[in-house]
Amino acid sequence: MRKFYRFLDETDGGRFLAYYKERKLILREAFEKYLQENPTVKEGLANGKVRARANKTRCEE
């Protein structure tokens, strides 16, 4: 969760954030589309290590 909140603080969230008073509302469909277009962001928000890097080391062994 900390990675996600840090991500929200660092991004302007142009297409997937809506503001209501002091709250940030996430537009789910727009956020899912954003993650599909930016897979590195999705991997960075995932728990654990970046999967692409882990898969490369497994294939080499």
C-alpha distance matrix in Angstrom:
0.0 3.8 5.4 5.1 6.3 8.6 9.8 10.7 12.5 14.3 15.5 18.2 16.9 20.6 20.8 17.7 16.9 19.3 19.8 21.2 22.3 19.4 16.7 15.0 15.6 14.4 17.4 16.3 19.4 19.4 15.8 16.8 19.9 18.3 16.2 19.6 21.3 18.9 18.0 17.0 14.1 13.0 13.6 11.7 8.4 9.4 8.9 12.0 14.7 15.8 17.9 20.8 21.6 21.5 23.8 26.3 26.7 27.3 29.9 31.7 32.3
3.8 0.0 3.8 5.4 5.2 6.1 8.5 9.9 10.6 12.3 14.3 17.2 16.8 20.5 21.4 18.6 17.6 20.0 20.0 21.7 22.4 19.0 17.0 15.4 16.9 16.0 19.2 18.7 21.7 21.1 17.5 18.9 21.6 19.4 17.6 21.1 22.3 19.4 18.8 17.2 14.2 14.1 14.4 11.6 9.1 10.9 10.3 12.6 14.8 16.0 18.8 21.3 21.6 21.9 24.6 26.6 26.9 28.0 30.6 32.1 32.7
5.4 3.8 0.0 3.8 5.6 5.1 6.1 8.7 9.9 10.5 12.2 15.5 15.0 18.7 19.5 17.0 16.6 19.5 20.1 22.4 23.4 20.4 18.1 15.9 17.0 15.4 18.3 17.6 20.1 19.2 15.5 16.7 19.1 16.6 14.6 18.0 19.0 15.9 15.3 13.4 10.6 10.8 11.0 8.0 5.9 8.4 8.8 11.0 12.5 13.0 15.9 18.1 18.6 19.3 21.8 23.6 24.3 25.5 27.9 29.4 30.3
5.1 5.4 3.8 0.0 3.8 5.4 5.0 6.3 8.7 9.9 10.6 13.4 12.2 15.9 16.4 13.6 13.1 16.1 16.9 19.1 20.6 17.8 15.2 12.6 13.4 11.7 14.6 13.9 16.7 15.8 12.2 13.7 16.3 14.1 12.5 16.1 17.3 14.7 14.6 13.5 10.1 10.0 11.4 9.1 6.1 8.9 10.2 13.2 14.9 14.8 17.2 19.3 20.4 21.2 23.3 25.3 26.3 27.3 29.5 31.3 32.4
6.3 5.2 5.6 3.8 0.0 3.8 5.3 5.0 6.3 8.7 10.1 12.5 12.0 15.7 16.8 14.1 12.6 15.0 15.0 17.0 17.9 14.8 12.6 10.6 12.4 11.7 15.1 15.3 18.4 17.3 14.0 16.3 18.7 16.3 15.4 19.1 19.9 17.4 17.8 16.6 13.1 13.5 15.0 12.4 9.7 12.6 13.4 16.2 18.0 18.2 20.8 22.8 23.7 24.6 26.8 28.7 29.6 30.8 33.0 34.6 35.7
8.6 6.1 5.1 5.4 3.8 0.0 3.8 5.4 5.1 6.2 8.7 11.8 12.2 15.9 17.6 15.5 14.2 16.9 16.9 19.3 20.0 16.8 15.2 13.1 15.2 14.3 17.5 17.9 20.5 18.9 15.6 17.8 19.7 16.7 15.8 19.6 19.8 16.8 17.3 15.4 12.1 13.5 14.4 11.2 9.7 13.0 13.9 16.0 17.0 17.1 20.2 21.8 22.3 23.6 26.0 27.5 28.3 29.9 32.0 33.3 34.6
9.8 8.5 6.1 5.0 5.3 3.8 0.0 3.8 5.4 5.2 6.1 9.5 9.4 13.0 14.4 12.6 12.0 15.2 16.0 18.9 20.1 17.4 15.4 12.6 14.0 12.4 15.1 15.4 17.5 15.7 12.4 14.6 16.2 13.0 12.3 16.0 16.0 13.2 14.1 12.4 8.9 10.6 12.2 9.4 8.0 11.8 13.6 15.9 16.6 15.8 18.6 19.9 20.8 22.4 24.5 25.9 27.2 28.7 30.5 32.0 33.5
10.7 9.9 8.7 6.3 5.0 5.4 3.8 0.0 3.8 5.5 5.4 7.5 7.1 10.8 12.4 10.3 8.9 11.7 12.2 15.0 16.3 13.8 11.8 8.8 10.6 9.7 12.7 13.7 16.2 14.2 11.3 14.3 15.9 13.1 13.2 17.0 17.0 14.8 16.2 15.3 11.6 12.9 15.1 12.8 10.8 14.3 16.2 19.0 20.0 19.3 21.8 23.1 24.4 25.9 27.7 29.3 30.7 32.1 33.8 35.5 37.0
12.5 10.6 9.9 8.7 6.3 5.1 5.4 3.8 0.0 3.8 5.8 7.7 9.0 12.4 14.8 13.3 11.2 13.5 13.0 15.8 16.2 13.3 12.3 10.2 12.9 12.8 15.9 17.3 19.8 17.6 15.0 18.0 19.4 16.3 16.6 20.3 19.9 17.5 19.0 17.5 14.0 15.8 17.6 14.7 13.3 16.9 18.4 20.7 21.6 21.1 24.0 25.3 26.0 27.7 29.8 31.2 32.4 34.0 35.9 37.2 38.7
14.3 12.3 10.5 9.9 8.7 6.2 5.2 5.5 3.8 0.0 3.8 6.9 8.8 11.8 14.5 13.7 12.5 15.2 15.4 18.5 19.3 16.6 15.6 13.1 15.4 14.6 17.2 18.4 20.3 17.7 15.1 17.9 18.7 15.2 15.5 19.0 18.1 15.4 17.1 15.2 12.1 14.7 16.3 13.3 12.9 16.7 18.5 20.4 20.6 19.7 22.7 23.4 24.1 26.2 28.2 29.1 30.5 32.5 34.1 35.2 37.0
15.5 14.3 12.2 10.6 10.1 8.7 6.1 5.4 5.8 3.8 0.0 3.8 5.3 8.2 10.8 10.4 9.7 12.7 13.6 17.1 18.4 16.4 15.1 12.0 13.6 12.5 14.4 15.9 17.3 14.4 12.2 15.3 15.6 12.1 13.2 16.5 15.3 13.2 15.5 14.4 11.1 13.7 16.0 13.7 13.1 16.9 19.3 21.5 21.7 20.2 22.8 23.3 24.5 26.7 28.3 29.3 31.1 32.8 34.1 35.5 37.5
18.2 17.2 15.5 13.4 12.5 11.8 9.5 7.5 7.7 6.9 3.8 0.0 3.8 5.4 8.8 9.2 8.0 10.4 11.2 14.9 16.4 15.0 14.0 11.0 12.6 12.0 13.5 15.7 17.0 13.7 12.5 16.0 15.9 12.7 14.7 17.7 16.3 15.0 17.8 17.2 14.0 16.4 19.1 17.1 16.3 20.0 22.6 25.0 25.2 23.6 26.0 26.4 27.8 30.1 31.4 32.5 34.4 36.1 37.2 38.7 40.9
16.9 16.8 15.0 12.2 12.0 12.2 9.4 7.1 9.0 8.8 5.3 3.8 0.0 3.8 5.8 5.5 5.0 8.2 10.2 13.9 16.1 15.0 13.1 9.6 10.1 8.7 9.9 12.0 13.2 10.0 8.8 12.4 12.5 9.7 11.8 14.9 14.0 13.1 15.9 16.0 12.7 14.3 17.5 16.1 14.9 18.3 21.1 23.8 24.3 22.6 24.5 25.1 26.9 28.9 30.0 31.4 33.5 34.8 35.9 37.7 39.8
20.6 20.5 18.7 15.9 15.7 15.9 13.0 10.8 12.4 11.8 8.2 5.4 3.8 0.0 3.8 5.9 6.2 8.3 10.7 14.4 16.8 16.5 14.9 11.7 11.7 10.6 10.6 13.1 13.5 9.9 10.1 13.6 12.7 10.3 13.3 15.7 14.2 14.2 17.5 18.0 15.1 16.8 20.1 19.1 18.1 21.4 24.4 27.1 27.4 25.3 27.1 27.3 29.3 31.5 32.3 33.5 35.9 37.2 37.9 39.8 42.1
20.8 21.4 19.5 16.4 16.8 17.6 14.4 12.4 14.8 14.5 10.8 8.8 5.8 3.8 0.0 3.8 6.1 8.2 11.6 14.9 17.9 18.0 15.8 12.4 11.3 9.4 8.1 10.4 10.1 6.5 7.7 10.9 9.7 8.2 11.6 13.5 12.5 13.3 16.4 17.7 15.0 16.0 19.6 19.3 18.0 20.9 24.1 27.0 27.4 25.2 26.4 26.6 29.1 31.0 31.4 32.9 35.5 36.5 37.1 39.2 41.5
17.7 18.6 17.0 13.6 14.1 15.5 12.6 10.3 13.3 13.7 10.4 9.2 5.5 5.9 3.8 0.0 3.8 6.8 10.2 13.3 16.5 16.2 13.5 9.9 8.3 5.8 5.0 7.2 8.0 5.0 5.1 8.8 9.0 7.7 10.3 12.8 12.8 13.2 15.7 17.0 13.9 14.2 17.9 17.6 15.7 18.3 21.4 24.5 25.3 23.5 24.7 25.4 27.9 29.5 30.0 31.8 34.2 35.0 35.9 38.2 40.2
16.9 17.6 16.6 13.1 12.6 14.2 12.0 8.9 11.2 12.5 9.7 8.0 5.0 6.2 6.1 3.8 0.0 3.8 6.6 9.9 12.8 12.4 9.9 6.4 5.6 4.8 6.0 9.0 10.9 8.6 8.1 11.9 12.7 11.2 13.3 16.2 16.2 16.0 18.4 19.1 15.7 16.3 19.7 18.8 16.6 19.5 22.1 25.4 26.4 25.0 26.6 27.6 29.8 31.3 32.2 34.1 36.2 37.1 38.2 40.4 42.2
19.3 20.0 19.5 16.1 15.0 16.9 15.2 11.7 13.5 15.2 12.7 10.4 8.2 8.3 8.2 6.8 3.8 0.0 3.8 6.7 10.0 10.5 8.4 5.9 5.0 6.4 7.1 10.8 12.6 10.8 11.2 14.8 15.5 14.5 16.8 19.5 19.5 19.7 22.1 22.9 19.5 19.9 23.4 22.4 20.1 22.9 25.3 28.6 29.9 28.7 30.2 31.3 33.5 34.9 35.9 37.8 39.8 40.7 41.9 44.1 45.9
19.8 20.0 20.1 16.9 15.0 16.9 16.0 12.2 13.0 15.4 13.6 11.2 10.2 10.7 11.6 10.2 6.6 3.8 0.0 3.8 6.4 7.0 5.8 4.8 5.9 8.8 10.4 13.9 16.2 14.5 14.5 18.1 19.1 17.8 19.9 22.8 22.8 22.5 24.9 25.3 21.7 22.3 25.6 24.1 21.7 24.6 26.6 29.9 31.4 30.5 32.4 33.7 35.5 36.9 38.2 40.1 41.9 42.9 44.3 46.4 48.0
21.2 21.7 22.4 19.1 17.0 19.3 18.9 15.0 15.8 18.5 17.1 14.9 13.9 14.4 14.9 13.3 9.9 6.7 3.8 0.0 3.8 5.9 5.2 6.5 7.2 10.7 12.3 15.6 18.1 17.1 17.2 20.6 21.9 20.9 22.9 25.7 26.0 25.9 28.0 28.5 24.8 25.2 28.4 27.0 24.2 26.9 28.6 32.1 33.9 33.2 35.0 36.5 38.4 39.6 40.9 43.0 44.7 45.5 47.0 49.2 50.7
22.3 22.4 23.4 20.6 17.9 20.0 20.1 16.3 16.2 19.3 18.4 16.4 16.1 16.8 17.9 16.5 12.8 10.0 6.4 3.8 0.0 3.8 5.7 8.4 10.2 13.8 15.9 19.0 21.7 20.6 20.4 23.8 25.2 24.0 25.7 28.8 29.0 28.5 30.6 30.7 27.0 27.6 30.5 28.7 26.1 28.9 30.3 33.6 35.5 35.1 37.1 38.8 40.4 41.5 43.1 45.1 46.6 47.5 49.3 51.3 52.7
19.4 19.0 20.4 17.8 14.8 16.8 17.4 13.8 13.3 16.6 16.4 15.0 15.0 16.5 18.0 16.2 12.4 10.5 7.0 5.9 3.8 0.0 3.8 6.9 9.8 13.2 16.0 18.8 21.7 20.5 19.7 23.1 24.8 23.2 24.5 27.9 28.1 27.1 29.0 28.7 25.0 25.6 28.3 26.2 23.6 26.4 27.6 30.7 32.6 32.5 34.7 36.5 37.8 38.9 40.8 42.7 44.0 45.1 47.0 48.8 50.1
16.7 17.0 18.1 15.2 12.6 15.2 15.4 11.8 12.3 15.6 15.1 14.0 13.1 14.9 15.8 13.5 9.9 8.4 5.8 5.2 5.7 3.8 0.0 3.8 6.3 9.7 12.7 15.2 18.4 17.5 16.4 19.7 21.7 20.3 21.5 24.8 25.3 24.5 26.2 26.2 22.4 22.6 25.4 23.7 20.8 23.4 24.7 28.0 30.0 29.8 31.8 33.7 35.2 36.2 37.8 40.0 41.3 42.2 44.1 46.1 47.3
15.0 15.4 15.9 12.6 10.6 13.1 12.6 8.8 10.2 13.1 12.0 11.0 9.6 11.7 12.4 9.9 6.4 5.9 4.8 6.5 8.4 6.9 3.8 0.0 3.8 6.5 9.6 12.2 15.2 14.1 12.8 16.2 18.0 16.6 17.8 21.1 21.6 20.8 22.5 22.7 18.9 19.2 22.2 20.6 17.8 20.6 22.3 25.6 27.4 26.8 28.8 30.4 32.1 33.2 34.7 36.8 38.3 39.2 40.9 43.0 44.4
15.6 16.9 17.0 13.4 12.4 15.2 14.0 10.6 12.9 15.4 13.6 12.6 10.1 11.7 11.3 8.3 5.6 5.0 5.9 7.2 10.2 9.8 6.3 3.8 0.0 3.8 6.4 9.0 12.1 11.5 10.8 13.9 15.8 15.1 16.4 19.4 20.2 20.0 21.7 22.4 18.8 18.5 21.8 20.8 17.9 20.3 22.2 25.7 27.6 26.8 28.3 29.9 32.0 33.0 34.1 36.4 38.1 38.7 40.2 42.6 44.0
14.4 16.0 15.4 11.7 11.7 14.3 12.4 9.7 12.8 14.6 12.5 12.0 8.7 10.6 9.4 5.8 4.8 6.4 8.8 10.7 13.8 13.2 9.7 6.5 3.8 0.0 3.8 5.7 8.9 8.3 7.1 10.1 12.2 11.6 12.8 15.6 16.7 16.6 18.1 19.2 15.7 15.2 18.6 18.0 15.2 17.4 19.7 23.3 24.9 23.8 25.1 26.6 28.9 29.9 30.8 33.0 35.0 35.4 36.8 39.2 40.8
17.4 19.2 18.3 14.6 15.1 17.5 15.1 12.7 15.9 17.2 14.4 13.5 9.9 10.6 8.1 5.0 6.0 7.1 10.4 12.3 15.9 16.0 12.7 9.6 6.4 3.8 0.0 3.8 5.8 5.5 6.0 8.7 10.2 10.5 12.2 14.4 15.5 16.2 18.0 19.7 16.6 15.9 19.5 19.6 17.0 19.0 21.6 25.1 26.5 25.1 25.9 27.1 29.8 30.8 31.3 33.5 35.8 36.1 37.1 39.7 41.4
16.3 18.7 17.6 13.9 15.3 17.9 15.4 13.7 17.3 18.4 15.9 15.7 12.0 13.1 10.4 7.2 9.0 10.8 13.9 15.6 19.0 18.8 15.2 12.2 9.0 5.7 3.8 0.0 3.8 5.5 5.1 6.1 8.6 9.7 10.5 12.3 14.3 15.1 16.1 18.2 15.4 13.9 17.5 18.1 15.4 16.7 19.4 22.9 24.4 22.9 23.3 24.7 27.6 28.3 28.5 31.0 33.3 33.3 34.3 37.1 38.6
19.4 21.7 20.1 16.7 18.4 20.5 17.5 16.2 19.8 20.3 17.3 17.0 13.2 13.5 10.1 8.0 10.9 12.6 16.2 18.1 21.7 21.7 18.4 15.2 12.1 8.9 5.8 3.8 0.0 3.8 5.4 5.1 6.3 8.6 10.0 10.7 12.5 14.3 15.5 18.2 16.0 14.4 18.1 19.3 17.1 18.2 21.3 24.6 25.6 23.7 23.7 24.6 27.8 28.7 28.5 30.8 33.4 33.3 33.9 36.8 38.6
19.4 21.1 19.2 15.8 17.3 18.9 15.7 14.2 17.6 17.7 14.4 13.7 10.0 9.9 6.5 5.0 8.6 10.8 14.5 17.1 20.6 20.5 17.5 14.1 11.5 8.3 5.5 5.5 3.8 0.0 3.8 5.5 5.1 6.2 8.7 9.9 10.6 12.3 14.3 16.7 14.3 13.7 17.5 18.2 16.4 18.2 21.5 24.7 25.4 23.2 23.6 24.2 27.2 28.5 28.5 30.5 33.1 33.5 34.1 36.7 38.7
15.8 17.5 15.5 12.2 14.0 15.6 12.4 11.3 15.0 15.1 12.2 12.5 8.8 10.1 7.7 5.1 8.1 11.2 14.5 17.2 20.4 19.7 16.4 12.8 10.8 7.1 6.0 5.1 5.4 3.8 0.0 3.8 5.4 4.9 6.2 8.6 9.8 10.3 12.0 13.9 11.1 10.3 14.1 14.6 12.7 14.6 17.8 21.0 21.8 19.8 20.5 21.4 24.1 25.4 25.7 27.8 30.2 30.7 31.5 34.0 35.9
16.8 18.9 16.7 13.7 16.3 17.8 14.6 14.3 18.0 17.9 15.3 16.0 12.4 13.6 10.9 8.8 11.9 14.8 18.1 20.6 23.8 23.1 19.7 16.2 13.9 10.1 8.7 6.1 5.1 5.5 3.8 0.0 3.8 5.4 5.1 6.3 8.7 9.8 10.5 13.2 11.3 9.4 13.1 14.5 12.7 13.7 17.1 20.1 20.8 18.7 18.7 19.5 22.6 23.6 23.5 25.7 28.3 28.4 29.0 31.8 33.7
19.9 21.6 19.1 16.3 18.7 19.7 16.2 15.9 19.4 18.7 15.6 15.9 12.5 12.7 9.7 9.0 12.7 15.5 19.1 21.9 25.2 24.8 21.7 18.0 15.8 12.2 10.2 8.6 6.3 5.1 5.4 3.8 0.0 3.8 5.4 5.1 6.3 8.6 10.3 13.3 11.9 10.9 14.5 16.0 15.0 16.3 19.9 22.5 22.7 20.1 20.0 20.1 23.3 24.8 24.4 26.2 29.1 29.4 29.6 32.3 34.5
18.3 19.4 16.6 14.1 16.3 16.7 13.0 13.1 16.3 15.2 12.1 12.7 9.7 10.3 8.2 7.7 11.2 14.5 17.8 20.9 24.0 23.2 20.3 16.6 15.1 11.6 10.5 9.7 8.6 6.2 4.9 5.4 3.8 0.0 3.8 5.5 5.2 6.1 8.7 10.9 9.0 9.1 12.7 13.6 12.9 14.9 18.5 21.1 21.0 18.4 18.9 19.0 21.8 23.6 23.6 25.2 28.0 28.7 29.1 31.4 33.7
16.2 17.6 14.6 12.5 15.4 15.8 12.3 13.2 16.6 15.5 13.2 14.7 11.8 13.3 11.6 10.3 13.3 16.8 19.9 22.9 25.7 24.5 21.5 17.8 16.4 12.8 12.2 10.5 10.0 8.7 6.2 5.1 5.4 3.8 0.0 3.8 5.4 4.9 5.8 8.3 6.6 5.6 9.2 10.6 10.0 11.4 15.2 17.6 17.5 14.9 15.3 15.6 18.5 20.1 20.1 21.9 24.5 25.1 25.7 28.1 30.3
19.6 21.1 18.0 16.1 19.1 19.6 16.0 17.0 20.3 19.0 16.5 17.7 14.9 15.7 13.5 12.8 16.2 19.5 22.8 25.7 28.8 27.9 24.8 21.1 19.4 15.6 14.4 12.3 10.7 9.9 8.6 6.3 5.1 5.5 3.8 0.0 3.8 5.5 5.8 9.4 9.2 7.9 10.8 13.1 12.9 13.7 17.4 19.4 19.0 16.0 15.6 15.3 18.7 20.2 19.6 21.2 24.3 24.6 24.7 27.3 29.6
21.3 22.3 19.0 17.3 19.9 19.8 16.0 17.0 19.9 18.1 15.3 16.3 14.0 14.2 12.5 12.8 16.2 19.5 22.8 26.0 29.0 28.1 25.3 21.6 20.2 16.7 15.5 14.3 12.5 10.6 9.8 8.7 6.3 5.2 5.4 3.8 0.0 3.8 6.2 9.1 9.2 9.5 12.1 13.8 14.3 15.7 19.5 21.3 20.4 17.2 17.2 16.3 19.3 21.5 20.9 22.0 25.2 26.0 25.8 28.1 30.7
18.9 19.4 15.9 14.7 17.4 16.8 13.2 14.8 17.5 15.4 13.2 15.0 13.1 14.2 13.3 13.2 16.0 19.7 22.5 25.9 28.5 27.1 24.5 20.8 20.0 16.6 16.2 15.1 14.3 12.3 10.3 9.8 8.6 6.1 4.9 5.5 3.8 0.0 3.8 5.5 5.6 6.8 9.1 10.3 11.4 13.1 16.8 18.4 17.3 14.1 14.8 14.0 16.6 19.0 19.0 19.9 22.8 24.0 24.2 26.2 28.7
18.0 18.8 15.3 14.6 17.8 17.3 14.1 16.2 19.0 17.1 15.5 17.8 15.9 17.5 16.4 15.7 18.4 22.1 24.9 28.0 30.6 29.0 26.2 22.5 21.7 18.1 18.0 16.1 15.5 14.3 12.0 10.5 10.3 8.7 5.8 5.8 6.2 3.8 0.0 3.8 5.4 5.0 6.3 8.6 9.9 10.7 14.3 15.5 14.3 11.0 11.1 10.5 13.4 15.4 15.3 16.6 19.4 20.4 20.7 22.8 25.2
17.0 17.2 13.4 13.5 16.6 15.4 12.4 15.3 17.5 15.2 14.4 17.2 16.0 18.0 17.7 17.0 19.1 22.9 25.3 28.5 30.7 28.7 26.2 22.7 22.4 19.2 19.7 18.2 18.2 16.7 13.9 13.2 13.3 10.9 8.3 9.4 9.1 5.5 3.8 0.0 3.8 5.4 5.1 6.1 8.7 10.0 13.2 13.9 12.3 8.9 10.2 9.5 11.5 14.1 14.7 15.5 18.0 19.6 20.2 21.9 24.2
14.1 14.2 10.6 10.1 13.1 12.1 8.9 11.6 14.0 12.1 11.1 14.0 12.7 15.1 15.0 13.9 15.7 19.5 21.7 24.8 27.0 25.0 22.4 18.9 18.8 15.7 16.6 15.4 16.0 14.3 11.1 11.3 11.9 9.0 6.6 9.2 9.2 5.6 5.4 3.8 0.0 3.8 5.5 5.0 6.3 8.8 12.2 13.7 13.0 10.4 12.2 12.4 14.3 16.4 17.4 18.7 20.8 22.3 23.3 25.0 27.1
13.0 14.1 10.8 10.0 13.5 13.5 10.6 12.9 15.8 14.7 13.7 16.4 14.3 16.8 16.0 14.2 16.3 19.9 22.3 25.2 27.6 25.6 22.6 19.2 18.5 15.2 15.9 13.9 14.4 13.7 10.3 9.4 10.9 9.1 5.6 7.9 9.5 6.8 5.0 5.4 3.8 0.0 3.8 5.4 5.2 6.4 10.1 12.1 11.9 9.6 10.5 11.5 13.9 15.3 16.0 17.9 20.1 20.9 22.0 24.2 26.0
13.6 14.4 11.0 11.4 15.0 14.4 12.2 15.1 17.6 16.3 16.0 19.1 17.5 20.1 19.6 17.9 19.7 23.4 25.6 28.4 30.5 28.3 25.4 22.2 21.8 18.6 19.5 17.5 18.1 17.5 14.1 13.1 14.5 12.7 9.2 10.8 12.1 9.1 6.3 5.1 5.5 3.8 0.0 3.8 5.4 5.1 8.3 9.3 8.4 5.8 7.0 8.3 10.3 11.6 12.7 14.6 16.5 17.4 18.8 20.8 22.5
11.7 11.6 8.0 9.1 12.4 11.2 9.4 12.8 14.7 13.3 13.7 17.1 16.1 19.1 19.3 17.6 18.8 22.4 24.1 27.0 28.7 26.2 23.7 20.6 20.8 18.0 19.6 18.1 19.3 18.2 14.6 14.5 16.0 13.6 10.6 13.1 13.8 10.3 8.6 6.1 5.0 5.4 3.8 0.0 3.8 5.6 8.1 9.0 8.3 6.6 9.4 10.7 11.7 13.2 15.1 16.6 18.0 19.4 21.2 22.7 24.3
8.4 9.1 5.9 6.1 9.7 9.7 8.0 10.8 13.3 12.9 13.1 16.3 14.9 18.1 18.0 15.7 16.6 20.1 21.7 24.2 26.1 23.6 20.8 17.8 17.9 15.2 17.0 15.4 17.1 16.4 12.7 12.7 15.0 12.9 10.0 12.9 14.3 11.4 9.9 8.7 6.3 5.2 5.4 3.8 0.0 3.8 6.5 9.0 9.9 9.1 11.2 13.3 14.6 15.4 17.2 19.3 20.6 21.5 23.5 25.3 26.6
9.4 10.9 8.4 8.9 12.6 13.0 11.8 14.3 16.9 16.7 16.9 20.0 18.3 21.4 20.9 18.3 19.5 22.9 24.6 26.9 28.9 26.4 23.4 20.6 20.3 17.4 19.0 16.7 18.2 18.2 14.6 13.7 16.3 14.9 11.4 13.7 15.7 13.1 10.7 10.0 8.8 6.4 5.1 5.6 3.8 0.0 3.8 6.4 7.8 7.5 8.8 11.6 13.1 13.1 14.8 17.4 18.4 18.8 21.0 23.1 24.1
8.9 10.3 8.8 10.2 13.4 13.9 13.6 16.2 18.4 18.5 19.3 22.6 21.1 24.4 24.1 21.4 22.1 25.3 26.6 28.6 30.3 27.6 24.7 22.3 22.2 19.7 21.6 19.4 21.3 21.5 17.8 17.1 19.9 18.5 15.2 17.4 19.5 16.8 14.3 13.2 12.2 10.1 8.3 8.1 6.5 3.8 0.0 3.8 6.8 8.3 9.7 13.1 13.8 13.0 15.3 18.0 18.2 18.5 21.2 23.2 23.5
12.0 12.6 11.0 13.2 16.2 16.0 15.9 19.0 20.7 20.4 21.5 25.0 23.8 27.1 27.0 24.5 25.4 28.6 29.9 32.1 33.6 30.7 28.0 25.6 25.7 23.3 25.1 22.9 24.6 24.7 21.0 20.1 22.5 21.1 17.6 19.4 21.3 18.4 15.5 13.9 13.7 12.1 9.3 9.0 9.0 6.4 3.8 0.0 3.8 6.7 8.3 11.7 11.5 10.3 13.1 15.6 15.3 15.7 18.7 20.3 20.5
14.7 14.8 12.5 14.9 18.0 17.0 16.6 20.0 21.6 20.6 21.7 25.2 24.3 27.4 27.4 25.3 26.4 29.9 31.4 33.9 35.5 32.6 30.0 27.4 27.6 24.9 26.5 24.4 25.6 25.4 21.8 20.8 22.7 21.0 17.5 19.0 20.4 17.3 14.3 12.3 13.0 11.9 8.4 8.3 9.9 7.8 6.8 3.8 0.0 3.8 6.0 8.8 7.9 7.3 10.5 12.4 12.2 13.3 16.1 17.3 17.9
15.8 16.0 13.0 14.8 18.2 17.1 15.8 19.3 21.1 19.7 20.2 23.6 22.6 25.3 25.2 23.5 25.0 28.7 30.5 33.2 35.1 32.5 29.8 26.8 26.8 23.8 25.1 22.9 23.7 23.2 19.8 18.7 20.1 18.4 14.9 16.0 17.2 14.1 11.0 8.9 10.4 9.6 5.8 6.6 9.1 7.5 8.3 6.7 3.8 0.0 3.8 5.7 5.8 6.6 9.0 10.6 11.5 12.9 15.0 16.4 17.8
17.9 18.8 15.9 17.2 20.8 20.2 18.6 21.8 24.0 22.7 22.8 26.0 24.5 27.1 26.4 24.7 26.6 30.2 32.4 35.0 37.1 34.7 31.8 28.8 28.3 25.1 25.9 23.3 23.7 23.6 20.5 18.7 20.0 18.9 15.3 15.6 17.2 14.8 11.1 10.2 12.2 10.5 7.0 9.4 11.2 8.8 9.7 8.3 6.0 3.8 0.0 3.8 5.4 5.0 6.1 8.7 10.0 10.5 12.3 14.4 15.7
20.8 21.3 18.1 19.3 22.8 21.8 19.9 23.1 25.3 23.4 23.3 26.4 25.1 27.3 26.6 25.4 27.6 31.3 33.7 36.5 38.8 36.5 33.7 30.4 29.9 26.6 27.1 24.7 24.6 24.2 21.4 19.5 20.1 19.0 15.6 15.3 16.3 14.0 10.5 9.5 12.4 11.5 8.3 10.7 13.3 11.6 13.1 11.7 8.8 5.7 3.8 0.0 3.8 5.5 5.3 6.5 9.0 10.1 10.9 12.8 14.9
21.6 21.6 18.6 20.4 23.7 22.3 20.8 24.4 26.0 24.1 24.5 27.8 26.9 29.3 29.1 27.9 29.8 33.5 35.5 38.4 40.4 37.8 35.2 32.1 32.0 28.9 29.8 27.6 27.8 27.2 24.1 22.6 23.3 21.8 18.5 18.7 19.3 16.6 13.4 11.5 14.3 13.9 10.3 11.7 14.6 13.1 13.8 11.5 7.9 5.8 5.4 3.8 0.0 3.8 5.5 5.3 6.6 8.9 10.3 11.2 13.1
21.5 21.9 19.3 21.2 24.6 23.6 22.4 25.9 27.7 26.2 26.7 30.1 28.9 31.5 31.0 29.5 31.3 34.9 36.9 39.6 41.5 38.9 36.2 33.2 33.0 29.9 30.8 28.3 28.7 28.5 25.4 23.6 24.8 23.6 20.1 20.2 21.5 19.0 15.4 14.1 16.4 15.3 11.6 13.2 15.4 13.1 13.0 10.3 7.3 6.6 5.0 5.5 3.8 0.0 3.8 5.5 5.4 6.4 8.8 10.2 11.2
23.8 24.6 21.8 23.3 26.8 26.0 24.5 27.7 29.8 28.2 28.3 31.4 30.0 32.3 31.4 30.0 32.2 35.9 38.2 40.9 43.1 40.8 37.8 34.7 34.1 30.8 31.3 28.5 28.5 28.5 25.7 23.5 24.4 23.6 20.1 19.6 20.9 19.0 15.3 14.7 17.4 16.0 12.7 15.1 17.2 14.8 15.3 13.1 10.5 9.0 6.1 5.3 5.5 3.8 0.0 3.8 5.5 5.1 6.2 8.7 10.2
26.3 26.6 23.6 25.3 28.7 27.5 25.9 29.3 31.2 29.1 29.3 32.5 31.4 33.5 32.9 31.8 34.1 37.8 40.1 43.0 45.1 42.7 40.0 36.8 36.4 33.0 33.5 31.0 30.8 30.5 27.8 25.7 26.2 25.2 21.9 21.2 22.0 19.9 16.6 15.5 18.7 17.9 14.6 16.6 19.3 17.4 18.0 15.6 12.4 10.6 8.7 6.5 5.3 5.5 3.8 0.0 3.8 5.4 5.3 6.4 8.9
26.7 26.9 24.3 26.3 29.6 28.3 27.2 30.7 32.4 30.5 31.1 34.4 33.5 35.9 35.5 34.2 36.2 39.8 41.9 44.7 46.6 44.0 41.3 38.3 38.1 35.0 35.8 33.3 33.4 33.1 30.2 28.3 29.1 28.0 24.5 24.3 25.2 22.8 19.4 18.0 20.8 20.1 16.5 18.0 20.6 18.4 18.2 15.3 12.2 11.5 10.0 9.0 6.6 5.4 5.5 3.8 0.0 3.8 5.5 5.3 6.5
27.3 28.0 25.5 27.3 30.8 29.9 28.7 32.1 34.0 32.5 32.8 36.1 34.8 37.2 36.5 35.0 37.1 40.7 42.9 45.5 47.5 45.1 42.2 39.2 38.7 35.4 36.1 33.3 33.3 33.5 30.7 28.4 29.4 28.7 25.1 24.6 26.0 24.0 20.4 19.6 22.3 20.9 17.4 19.4 21.5 18.8 18.5 15.7 13.3 12.9 10.5 10.1 8.9 6.4 5.1 5.4 3.8 0.0 3.8 5.5 5.4
29.9 30.6 27.9 29.5 33.0 32.0 30.5 33.8 35.9 34.1 34.1 37.2 35.9 37.9 37.1 35.9 38.2 41.9 44.3 47.0 49.3 47.0 44.1 40.9 40.2 36.8 37.1 34.3 33.9 34.1 31.5 29.0 29.6 29.1 25.7 24.7 25.8 24.2 20.7 20.2 23.3 22.0 18.8 21.2 23.5 21.0 21.2 18.7 16.1 15.0 12.3 10.9 10.3 8.8 6.2 5.3 5.5 3.8 0.0 3.8 5.5
31.7 32.1 29.4 31.3 34.6 33.3 32.0 35.5 37.2 35.2 35.5 38.7 37.7 39.8 39.2 38.2 40.4 44.1 46.4 49.2 51.3 48.8 46.1 43.0 42.6 39.2 39.7 37.1 36.8 36.7 34.0 31.8 32.3 31.4 28.1 27.3 28.1 26.2 22.8 21.9 25.0 24.2 20.8 22.7 25.3 23.1 23.2 20.3 17.3 16.4 14.4 12.8 11.2 10.2 8.7 6.4 5.3 5.5 3.8 0.0 3.8
32.3 32.7 30.3 32.4 35.7 34.6 33.5 37.0 38.7 37.0 37.5 40.9 39.8 42.1 41.5 40.2 42.2 45.9 48.0 50.7 52.7 50.1 47.3 44.4 44.0 40.8 41.4 38.6 38.6 38.7 35.9 33.7 34.5 33.7 30.3 29.6 30.7 28.7 25.2 24.2 27.1 26.0 22.5 24.3 26.6 24.1 23.5 20.5 17.9 17.8 15.7 14.9 13.1 11.2 10.2 8.9 6.5 5.4 5.5 3.8 0.0
